[in-house]
Amino acid sequence: LAEYLAMPRRAKTRAKPAARAARSPGKRGVSWRQALALALSFPGVREGASYGQPALLLDGKFFSRFNQKEDALVVHAEEPLRDALLAGKPDVYFTTDHYRNYPALLVRLPHAQLSELAALYEAHFRAHATKKRVAELDARQRGRR
């Protein structure tokens, strides 16, 4: 993941803490640094590898990764949500033949909203994390209010 962090950042783009950034509605464009910080803000999410590529793992299992070939972020999304996002925002979300039969979609980060990415990450987290991890997230969120 170090090579992604070394990628040039857009001028005047400053990474925000994940929780605050997720509440910033309407802003378009997410940097890899912001996506990484957001994912790592979930309990149990760590940097690792998936199929030999840098990835983000939730307790050792796939959570998200940057697909270099497609220049997009791979995120989990169950079929009804995935299909709605693909139909409603084709400039942001897309898929390829490789991902077509999986509950995943690709996100064009320059066109994405951090709040939407946060919602996708949280939905995946709540569906796949242990009860203990979900309780950790809930406790953190209650502490921010």
C-alpha positions as CSV (number, residue, x, y, z in Angstrom):
1,L,0.0,0.0,0.0
2,A,3.0,2.3,0.4
3,E,3.1,2.8,-3.4
4,Y,-0.5,4.1,-3.3
5,L,0.4,6.5,-0.5
6,A,3.2,7.8,-2.6
7,M,0.8,8.7,-5.4
8,P,0.6,12.5,-6.0
9,R,-2.3,14.1,-4.3
10,R,-4.6,16.7,-5.8
11,A,-3.8,20.3,-4.9
12,K,-5.5,21.5,-1.8
13,T,-6.8,18.0,-0.9
14,R,-6.3,17.4,2.7
15,A,-7.1,14.1,4.4
16,K,-9.8,14.5,7.1
17,P,-10.4,12.2,10.0
18,A,-12.6,9.4,8.8
19,A,-15.5,10.1,11.1
20,R,-15.7,13.8,10.3
21,A,-15.2,13.2,6.6
22,A,-18.0,10.7,6.5
23,R,-20.4,13.4,7.8
24,S,-19.4,15.9,5.1
25,P,-22.2,15.6,2.6
26,G,-22.0,16.6,-1.0
27,K,-18.3,16.8,-1.6
28,R,-17.1,14.8,-4.6
29,G,-13.9,13.1,-5.0
30,V,-12.1,10.7,-2.5
31,S,-8.4,10.2,-2.4
32,W,-6.8,6.8,-1.8
33,R,-5.5,8.2,1.5
34,Q,-9.1,9.1,2.6
35,A,-10.4,5.7,1.6
36,L,-7.6,4.0,3.4
37,A,-8.1,6.1,6.6
38,L,-11.8,5.5,6.5
39,A,-11.4,1.7,6.2
40,L,-8.8,1.6,8.9
41,S,-11.1,3.4,11.2
42,F,-13.2,0.3,11.5
43,P,-12.3,-2.1,14.3
44,G,-10.3,-5.1,13.1
45,V,-9.5,-3.7,9.6
46,R,-5.8,-3.9,8.8
47,E,-3.6,-3.7,5.7
48,G,-2.8,-7.0,4.2
49,A,-2.9,-8.8,0.8
50,S,-5.6,-10.4,-1.3
51,Y,-4.5,-12.6,-4.2
52,G,-1.0,-11.1,-3.9
53,Q,-2.2,-7.5,-4.1
54,P,-2.3,-4.9,-1.3
55,A,-5.7,-5.0,0.3
56,L,-7.6,-4.1,3.4
57,L,-8.7,-7.1,5.6
58,L,-11.3,-7.4,8.3
59,D,-9.9,-9.9,10.8
60,G,-7.9,-11.5,8.0
61,K,-10.7,-11.6,5.5
62,F,-11.2,-9.4,2.4
63,F,-12.7,-6.0,3.1
64,S,-11.6,-3.8,0.2
65,R,-8.7,-3.2,-2.2
66,F,-7.5,-0.9,-4.9
67,N,-7.6,-2.5,-8.3
68,Q,-4.7,-1.0,-10.3
69,K,-5.9,-2.4,-13.6
70,E,-9.2,-0.7,-13.3
71,D,-7.9,2.3,-11.3
72,A,-10.8,1.9,-8.9
73,L,-11.6,0.8,-5.4
74,V,-13.2,-2.7,-5.0
75,V,-15.9,-2.6,-2.3
76,H,-18.5,-5.2,-1.2
77,A,-22.1,-4.6,-2.0
78,E,-25.0,-7.1,-2.0
79,E,-26.9,-7.5,-5.2
80,P,-29.9,-5.2,-4.7
81,L,-27.7,-2.3,-3.6
82,R,-25.0,-3.1,-6.1
83,D,-27.5,-3.1,-9.0
84,A,-29.1,0.2,-7.8
85,L,-25.8,1.9,-7.6
86,L,-24.7,0.7,-11.0
87,A,-27.9,1.9,-12.6
88,G,-28.2,5.2,-10.6
89,K,-24.6,6.4,-10.7
90,P,-22.7,4.8,-13.6
91,D,-20.1,7.6,-13.5
92,V,-19.1,6.5,-10.0
93,Y,-19.8,2.8,-9.8
94,F,-19.1,0.1,-12.3
95,T,-18.3,-3.6,-12.6
96,T,-16.3,-5.8,-14.9
97,D,-16.9,-9.4,-16.1
98,H,-14.6,-10.6,-13.3
99,Y,-16.8,-9.0,-10.6
100,R,-20.2,-9.5,-12.2
101,N,-21.0,-12.7,-10.2
102,Y,-19.7,-11.4,-6.9
103,P,-21.3,-9.1,-4.4
104,A,-18.8,-6.4,-5.3
105,L,-18.5,-3.2,-7.3
106,L,-15.8,-0.8,-8.3
107,V,-15.7,2.8,-7.3
108,R,-14.1,5.6,-9.3
109,L,-12.7,7.5,-6.4
110,P,-12.4,10.9,-8.2
111,H,-16.2,10.8,-8.7
112,A,-17.2,9.3,-5.4
113,Q,-18.6,10.9,-2.2
114,L,-16.8,10.0,1.0
115,S,-20.2,9.7,2.8
116,E,-21.4,7.0,0.3
117,L,-18.1,5.1,0.7
118,A,-18.5,5.3,4.5
119,A,-22.0,3.9,4.2
120,L,-20.8,1.0,1.9
121,Y,-17.9,0.2,4.3
122,E,-20.2,0.3,7.3
123,A,-22.8,-2.0,5.7
124,H,-20.1,-4.5,4.7
125,F,-18.6,-4.3,8.2
126,R,-21.9,-4.8,10.0
127,A,-22.8,-7.8,7.8
128,H,-19.4,-9.6,8.1
129,A,-17.8,-8.5,11.4
130,T,-18.1,-10.5,14.6
131,K,-20.7,-9.2,17.2
132,K,-17.7,-8.1,19.3
133,R,-16.4,-5.9,16.5
134,V,-19.8,-4.4,15.8
135,A,-20.1,-3.6,19.5
136,E,-16.7,-1.9,19.3
137,L,-17.9,0.2,16.4
138,D,-21.2,1.1,18.2
139,A,-19.3,2.1,21.3
140,R,-17.0,4.4,19.3
141,Q,-19.9,6.0,17.5
142,R,-21.8,6.6,20.8
143,G,-18.6,8.2,22.2
144,R,-18.5,10.7,19.3
145,R,-22.0,12.0,19.9
